[in-house]
């Protein structure tokens, strides 16, 4: 964290420092990355999101869930949702975040949430996925490709 403060206001420098922290790959570094999720720069925030995705661990996943739901930038919410597919499976709160993501204002977030739900194959996700299939933009194609093993129901192709 001290290194990020010393770099000062240059967002490119903060972004590069976050990339280096991500390369270390030690989940215990996640608390050092988390404050960067509040940075004014989208570039810094995306690198913080990616760093948490590389570091993994329960703390990182908890913050990726929060970003996937609350970041003002749709592209950053989508990046957090995308990374939850790799580091969030089986972690607390991820399944619920994916269900809520089906209602996000960003088409990309909705689509990635549908893909994440496909990994879980949870019976409680069937109804939200069926509703998502009615989405004329984005989710419907992905939701139609969800495995029928989730419910044992065969879907007819349009």
N, C-alpha and C positions, 0 to 999 in steps of 0.2 A: 504494500500500500504506500509506503514511504517513497518508493521509486516512482509511483504514479503521481504523487504530489510534487516531487522534484521536477518532473518533466514539465509541469506547469500547464499552460493553456493550449499547447499544441496538440490538437486532437489526434493528429497522425502519430505523434509520439506515444500518446496513451494507447492508441490502437495497437501499435507495434509491441508495446510492453505486455498487453493482454495476449497477443499471439505467442509471445515467449512463455508466459505463464501456462498457456494451454499446452504447449509442447512438453512441459515438464510432466504433465499427466498425473499429478498427485492430487487426489480429491481433497486433501487437507488444505489446499490452496484456495478452495472455493470461497471462503470468507474474505479473502483478499480481493477477489474479483467482483463480488456482489455489489459493493458501492458504485462500481462503474455502470451498473444497470440504471442509475439515476442521472447519468451524464447528459448534458444538453445535446451532445453530438450523436446523431443516429449511427455514425460510423463506429464510435466508441461503444455504443450499446450493442451493436451487432457483433462486435468482436468479444464483448463480455458474454453475450449469449452463446457464441460459438465456443468460447473458453469453457464455460460451464458444461456445455455438451461434451467436450473432450475430457474434462476432469471427472465428470460423473459424480455419483454418490447422492445420498439422500438430500443433503443440503442444496446441492446444485439443482436437483430435480424439483425441489420445492420452489425455488426461485424461477425456474423455467416455466413451471405451471403458472405462477403469478404473472410473468411477462406475457405468456400466451393469452392471457385474459385481459390484461390491463394496460399494456404499453399503448401509447397513443398512435404509434405507427403500425399500420396493418402488416407491412412487410416484416417487421420485427416480431410481431405476434406469430406470423406464419413461420418464421425461422425457428422460434422457440417450439412451436407445435411440431415442426419437422424433426427437431432434435429429440423431442420426447419419444419419438418412435424408436430411437436407438438406446437412450439411457433411462427412459421412464417406465418401461414395461415392468409391471409388478410393483411399482412404487406407489405409495399412498397419494391419492388425489389426482392421479393422471387419468384414470378412466372417467372420472366425473368432469375433469377439464375438457376431455375430448368430446363428451356429450354436450357440454355447454358451447364448445367451439363450433358445433353444427349450426349455431344461431349467430355466429359472429358476422359483423358487417362486411368483413373481407372475404371474398370468394376463395382466395387461397387458403385462408385459415379454415374455412368450412370444408374444403376439399381435403386438406391434410388431417383434419379431425376425423373425417370419415375413414381415411386410410388407417389412422391410429386405432379407431374402434374395430377395424377388421382384424387387427393383431390380437386384441383381447378376446374376441368372439364371446362376448358376454350377452346373455339372453335379455338383460335389461336394455341393451343397446338396439334391439331389433326395431322397436317402435320409433325411436329417434332417427334411425337410419331410413326407415320407410318414409318418414316425413321428409327427410333430406332428399329422397329420390324425386320429390315433387318440386325441388328447387330447379327453376328453369336454367339457371346459370351456375356452373361449377360443380356442385356436389353430385348431381344426379348421375352422371356417368360413372363416377367413382363408387357411389353407393350401389349402383346396379352390379358392379363387379365384385362386391363383397362376397366372401365365400358363403355358399348356401348352407354350409355346415353350422353356421351360427344358429340357425333355427331349424334346419332340416327342411326348410321350405324351398321348393324350386320356383325360381322367378322366370317368367316368360320374357323374352327379349321383345322390345318394342318394334 
